[in-house]
Amino acid sequence: MVLIEKLSDYRIILASQSPRRKQLLEGLGLKFEVIVREVDETAPPELVREQIPLYLAEKKAKAFDPDEFGPKSLIITADTIVWLSDQMLNKPTDFDSAVEMLTLISGGMHEVFTGVCLRTNTHSHSFFAESKVTFRHLDHAEIVHYINECQPFDKAGAYGIQEWIGYIGIEHIEGSFYNVMGLPTQMLYKELNAILQ
Protein backbone atom coordinates (compact mmCIF):
# COMPACT_ATOMS: atom_id res chain seq x y z
CA MET A 1 0.00 0.00 0.00
CA VAL A 2 1.43 3.39 -0.97
CA LEU A 3 1.61 6.24 1.53
CA ILE A 4 -1.29 8.18 -0.01
CA GLU A 5 -3.58 5.21 0.66
CA LYS A 6 -2.28 4.74 4.22
CA LEU A 7 -3.07 8.38 4.98
CA SER A 8 -6.40 8.54 3.17
CA ASP A 9 -8.43 8.62 6.41
CA TYR A 10 -6.08 10.96 8.28
CA ARG A 11 -6.60 14.68 8.77
CA ILE A 12 -3.18 16.08 7.89
CA ILE A 13 -2.11 19.47 9.25
CA LEU A 14 0.93 21.27 7.87
CA ALA A 15 1.93 23.75 10.58
CA SER A 16 3.96 26.05 8.34
CA GLN A 17 3.36 29.25 6.41
CA SER A 18 6.19 28.43 3.99
CA PRO A 19 4.93 28.31 0.39
CA ARG A 20 7.87 26.00 -0.43
CA ARG A 21 6.84 23.42 2.18
CA LYS A 22 3.25 23.59 0.95
CA GLN A 23 4.44 23.01 -2.63
CA LEU A 24 6.67 20.09 -1.62
CA LEU A 25 3.97 18.38 0.46
CA GLU A 26 1.55 18.76 -2.46
CA GLY A 27 4.21 17.14 -4.64
CA LEU A 28 3.98 14.02 -2.46
CA GLY A 29 0.31 13.79 -3.38
CA LEU A 30 -0.97 14.36 0.15
CA LYS A 31 -4.17 16.21 0.99
CA PHE A 32 -3.64 18.56 3.92
CA GLU A 33 -4.63 21.80 5.61
CA VAL A 34 -2.32 24.62 6.67
CA ILE A 35 -2.85 25.68 10.28
CA VAL A 36 -0.21 27.74 12.07
CA ARG A 37 0.11 28.55 15.76
CA GLU A 38 2.23 31.40 17.09
CA VAL A 39 5.43 30.00 18.60
CA ASP A 40 8.53 31.75 19.93
CA GLU A 41 11.14 30.58 17.41
CA THR A 42 14.19 31.01 19.60
CA ALA A 43 16.32 28.08 20.69
CA PRO A 44 18.59 27.72 23.74
CA PRO A 45 22.02 29.20 22.93
CA GLU A 46 23.86 25.97 23.71
CA LEU A 47 22.20 24.13 20.82
CA VAL A 48 24.15 23.73 17.57
CA ARG A 49 23.67 22.43 14.04
CA GLU A 50 20.77 19.95 13.69
CA GLN A 51 19.84 20.36 17.37
CA ILE A 52 18.39 23.81 16.61
CA PRO A 53 15.83 22.89 13.90
CA LEU A 54 14.91 19.68 15.74
CA TYR A 55 14.18 21.67 18.89
CA LEU A 56 12.13 24.24 16.98
CA ALA A 57 10.16 21.64 14.99
CA GLU A 58 9.25 19.86 18.24
CA LYS A 59 8.37 23.17 19.89
CA LYS A 60 6.01 23.98 17.02
CA ALA A 61 4.41 20.52 17.28
CA LYS A 62 3.80 20.94 21.02
CA ALA A 63 1.66 24.00 20.26
CA PHE A 64 -0.99 21.57 18.97
CA ASP A 65 -3.18 18.97 20.62
CA PRO A 66 -3.65 16.28 17.94
CA ASP A 67 -6.93 15.19 19.53
CA GLU A 68 -8.52 18.52 18.56
CA PHE A 69 -8.42 17.40 14.92
CA GLY A 70 -10.14 14.07 15.44
CA PRO A 71 -9.10 10.50 16.27
CA LYS A 72 -6.83 10.15 13.23
CA SER A 73 -4.76 13.26 12.73
CA LEU A 74 -1.19 13.95 11.66
CA ILE A 75 0.60 17.22 12.38
CA ILE A 76 3.76 18.03 10.40
CA THR A 77 6.11 20.75 11.62
CA ALA A 78 9.53 21.71 10.31
CA ASP A 79 12.32 24.22 10.70
CA THR A 80 15.31 24.89 8.44
CA ILE A 81 18.59 26.61 9.27
CA VAL A 82 21.77 27.45 7.42
CA TRP A 83 24.97 26.67 9.36
CA LEU A 84 28.30 28.26 8.46
CA SER A 85 31.56 28.51 10.44
CA ASP A 86 29.95 27.45 13.72
CA GLN A 87 27.13 29.97 13.47
CA MET A 88 23.53 29.94 12.31
CA LEU A 89 22.43 32.19 9.48
CA ASN A 90 18.79 32.93 10.14
CA LYS A 91 16.36 34.89 7.98
CA PRO A 92 17.71 38.32 7.05
CA THR A 93 16.07 41.26 8.77
CA ASP A 94 16.73 43.78 5.98
CA PHE A 95 18.62 44.40 2.73
CA ASP A 96 21.98 44.90 4.41
CA SER A 97 21.76 41.69 6.45
CA ALA A 98 20.81 39.77 3.29
CA VAL A 99 23.89 41.18 1.53
CA GLU A 100 26.04 40.18 4.51
CA MET A 101 24.71 36.60 4.55
CA LEU A 102 25.12 36.04 0.83
CA THR A 103 28.63 37.48 0.98
CA LEU A 104 29.45 35.00 3.75
CA ILE A 105 28.22 31.95 1.81
CA SER A 106 29.78 33.14 -1.48
CA GLY A 107 32.73 31.05 -2.61
CA GLY A 108 32.41 28.28 -0.06
CA MET A 109 30.40 25.44 1.45
CA HIS A 110 27.69 25.69 4.09
CA GLU A 111 25.32 23.18 5.64
CA VAL A 112 21.52 23.23 5.61
CA PHE A 113 19.66 21.37 8.34
CA THR A 114 15.92 20.74 8.45
CA GLY A 115 14.28 19.28 11.53
CA VAL A 116 10.87 17.67 11.13
CA CYS A 117 8.39 16.53 13.77
CA LEU A 118 5.51 14.17 12.97
CA ARG A 119 2.79 14.05 15.59
CA THR A 120 -0.22 11.76 15.60
CA ASN A 121 -2.76 11.07 18.33
CA THR A 122 -0.49 8.32 19.70
CA HIS A 123 3.07 9.09 18.56
CA SER A 124 5.58 11.91 18.19
CA HIS A 125 8.60 11.29 15.98
CA SER A 126 11.38 13.68 14.97
CA PHE A 127 14.20 13.46 12.44
CA PHE A 128 16.54 15.75 10.53
CA ALA A 129 18.22 16.00 7.15
CA GLU A 130 21.54 17.59 6.27
CA SER A 131 22.67 18.97 2.91
CA LYS A 132 25.99 20.56 2.03
CA VAL A 133 25.79 23.38 -0.51
CA THR A 134 28.77 24.90 -2.32
CA PHE A 135 28.48 28.32 -3.97
CA ARG A 136 30.89 29.79 -6.48
CA HIS A 137 32.11 33.30 -5.76
CA LEU A 138 29.23 35.74 -6.20
CA ASP A 139 29.89 39.27 -7.44
CA HIS A 140 28.44 42.04 -5.31
CA ALA A 141 26.30 43.12 -8.28
CA GLU A 142 24.84 39.60 -8.52
CA ILE A 143 23.98 39.61 -4.82
CA VAL A 144 22.28 43.00 -5.06
CA HIS A 145 20.37 41.98 -8.20
CA TYR A 146 19.10 38.81 -6.55
CA ILE A 147 17.94 40.54 -3.39
CA ASN A 148 16.17 43.28 -5.37
CA GLU A 149 14.48 40.77 -7.69
CA CYS A 150 13.56 37.98 -5.25
CA GLN A 151 13.30 39.67 -1.83
CA PRO A 152 14.61 36.60 0.06
CA PHE A 153 13.75 37.94 3.52
CA ASP A 154 11.69 34.89 4.51
CA LYS A 155 14.49 32.42 3.75
CA ALA A 156 17.21 31.08 6.04
CA GLY A 157 20.59 32.20 4.75
CA ALA A 158 18.90 34.80 2.52
CA TYR A 159 18.49 32.56 -0.52
CA GLY A 160 16.14 30.12 -2.19
CA ILE A 161 17.89 27.28 -4.00
CA GLN A 162 15.06 27.16 -6.55
CA GLU A 163 15.51 30.85 -7.45
CA TRP A 164 17.89 32.75 -9.75
CA ILE A 165 20.76 32.68 -7.26
CA GLY A 166 20.58 28.89 -7.18
CA TYR A 167 20.64 28.64 -10.96
CA ILE A 168 23.73 30.79 -11.34
CA GLY A 169 25.58 30.27 -8.10
CA ILE A 170 25.42 26.71 -6.82
CA GLU A 171 28.28 24.50 -7.93
CA HIS A 172 27.61 21.38 -5.88
CA ILE A 173 25.06 19.86 -3.50
CA GLU A 174 25.67 16.86 -1.27
CA GLY A 175 22.36 15.61 0.06
CA SER A 176 18.73 16.44 -0.68
CA PHE A 177 17.92 19.41 -2.93
CA TYR A 178 14.43 19.53 -1.41
CA ASN A 179 15.89 19.70 2.09
CA VAL A 180 17.52 22.99 1.07
CA MET A 181 14.11 24.18 -0.14
CA GLY A 182 12.74 23.46 3.33
CA LEU A 183 11.43 19.88 3.48
CA PRO A 184 13.40 16.65 2.89
CA THR A 185 10.63 14.92 0.94
CA GLN A 186 12.29 11.54 0.40
CA MET A 187 13.12 11.19 4.09
CA LEU A 188 9.66 12.47 5.06
CA TYR A 189 8.03 9.83 2.86
CA LYS A 190 10.20 7.11 4.41
CA GLU A 191 9.58 8.25 7.99
CA LEU A 192 5.82 8.52 7.45
CA ASN A 193 5.73 4.99 6.07
CA ALA A 194 7.65 3.76 9.10
CA ILE A 195 5.34 5.29 11.73
CA LEU A 196 2.22 4.12 9.88
CA GLN A 197 3.24 0.44 9.79
C-alpha positions in Angstrom: 0.0 0.0 0.0 1.4 3.4 -1.0 1.6 6.2 1.5 -1.3 8.2 0.0 -3.6 5.2 0.7 -2.3 4.7 4.2 -3.1 8.4 5.0 -6.4 8.5 3.2 -8.4 8.6 6.4 -6.1 11.0 8.3 -6.6 14.7 8.8 -3.2 16.1 7.9 -2.1 19.5 9.2 0.9 21.3 7.9 1.9 23.8 10.6 4.0 26.1 8.3 3.4 29.3 6.4 6.2 28.4 4.0 4.9 28.3 0.4 7.9 26.0 -0.4 6.8 23.4 2.2 3.2 23.6 0.9 4.4 23.0 -2.6 6.7 20.1 -1.6 4.0 18.4 0.5 1.5 18.8 -2.5 4.2 17.1 -4.6 4.0 14.0 -2.5 0.3 13.8 -3.4 -1.0 14.4 0.2 -4.2 16.2 1.0 -3.6 18.6 3.9 -4.6 21.8 5.6 -2.3 24.6 6.7 -2.9 25.7 10.3 -0.2 27.7 12.1 0.1 28.5 15.8 2.2 31.4 17.1 5.4 30.0 18.6 8.5 31.7 19.9 11.1 30.6 17.4 14.2 31.0 19.6 16.3 28.1 20.7 18.6 27.7 23.7 22.0 29.2 22.9 23.9 26.0 23.7 22.2 24.1 20.8 24.1 23.7 17.6 23.7 22.4 14.0 20.8 19.9 13.7 19.8 20.4 17.4 18.4 23.8 16.6 15.8 22.9 13.9 14.9 19.7 15.7 14.2 21.7 18.9 12.1 24.2 17.0 10.2 21.6 15.0 9.3 19.9 18.2 8.4 23.2 19.9 6.0 24.0 17.0 4.4 20.5 17.3 3.8 20.9 21.0 1.7 24.0 20.3 -1.0 21.6 19.0 -3.2 19.0 20.6 -3.6 16.3 17.9 -6.9 15.2 19.5 -8.5 18.5 18.6 -8.4 17.4 14.9 -10.1 14.1 15.4 -9.1 10.5 16.3 -6.8 10.2 13.2 -4.8 13.3 12.7 -1.2 14.0 11.7 0.6 17.2 12.4 3.8 18.0 10.4 6.1 20.7 11.6 9.5 21.7 10.3 12.3 24.2 10.7 15.3 24.9 8.4 18.6 26.6 9.3 21.8 27.5 7.4 25.0 26.7 9.4 28.3 28.3 8.5 31.6 28.5 10.4 29.9 27.5 13.7 27.1 30.0 13.5 23.5 29.9 12.3 22.4 32.2 9.5 18.8 32.9 10.1 16.4 34.9 8.0 17.7 38.3 7.1 16.1 41.3 8.8 16.7 43.8 6.0 18.6 44.4 2.7 22.0 44.9 4.4 21.8 41.7 6.5 20.8 39.8 3.3 23.9 41.2 1.5 26.0 40.2 4.5 24.7 36.6 4.6 25.1 36.0 0.8 28.6 37.5 1.0 29.5 35.0 3.8 28.2 32.0 1.8 29.8 33.1 -1.5 32.7 31.1 -2.6 32.4 28.3 -0.1 30.4 25.4 1.4 27.7 25.7 4.1 25.3 23.2 5.6 21.5 23.2 5.6 19.7 21.4 8.3 15.9 20.7 8.4 14.3 19.3 11.5 10.9 17.7 11.1 8.4 16.5 13.8 5.5 14.2 13.0 2.8 14.0 15.6 -0.2 11.8 15.6 -2.8 11.1 18.3 -0.5 8.3 19.7 3.1 9.1 18.6 5.6 11.9 18.2 8.6 11.3 16.0 11.4 13.7 15.0 14.2 13.5 12.4 16.5 15.8 10.5 18.2 16.0 7.2 21.5 17.6 6.3 22.7 19.0 2.9 26.0 20.6 2.0 25.8 23.4 -0.5 28.8 24.9 -2.3 28.5 28.3 -4.0 30.9 29.8 -6.5 32.1 33.3 -5.8 29.2 35.7 -6.2 29.9 39.3 -7.4 28.4 42.0 -5.3 26.3 43.1 -8.3 24.8 39.6 -8.5 24.0 39.6 -4.8 22.3 43.0 -5.1 20.4 42.0 -8.2 19.1 38.8 -6.6 17.9 40.5 -3.4 16.2 43.3 -5.4 14.5 40.8 -7.7 13.6 38.0 -5.3 13.3 39.7 -1.8 14.6 36.6 0.1 13.7 37.9 3.5 11.7 34.9 4.5 14.5 32.4 3.8 17.2 31.1 6.0 20.6 32.2 4.8 18.9 34.8 2.5 18.5 32.6 -0.5 16.1 30.1 -2.2 17.9 27.3 -4.0 15.1 27.2 -6.5 15.5 30.8 -7.5 17.9 32.7 -9.7 20.8 32.7 -7.3 20.6 28.9 -7.2 20.6 28.6 -11.0 23.7 30.8 -11.3 25.6 30.3 -8.1 25.4 26.7 -6.8 28.3 24.5 -7.9 27.6 21.4 -5.9 25.1 19.9 -3.5 25.7 16.9 -1.3 22.4 15.6 0.1 18.7 16.4 -0.7 17.9 19.4 -2.9 14.4 19.5 -1.4 15.9 19.7 2.1 17.5 23.0 1.1 14.1 24.2 -0.1 12.7 23.5 3.3 11.4 19.9 3.5 13.4 16.6 2.9 10.6 14.9 0.9 12.3 11.5 0.4 13.1 11.2 4.1 9.7 12.5 5.1 8.0 9.8 2.9 10.2 7.1 4.4 9.6 8.2 8.0 5.8 8.5 7.4 5.7 5.0 6.1 7.7 3.8 9.1 5.3 5.3 11.7 2.2 4.1 9.9 3.2 0.4 9.8 
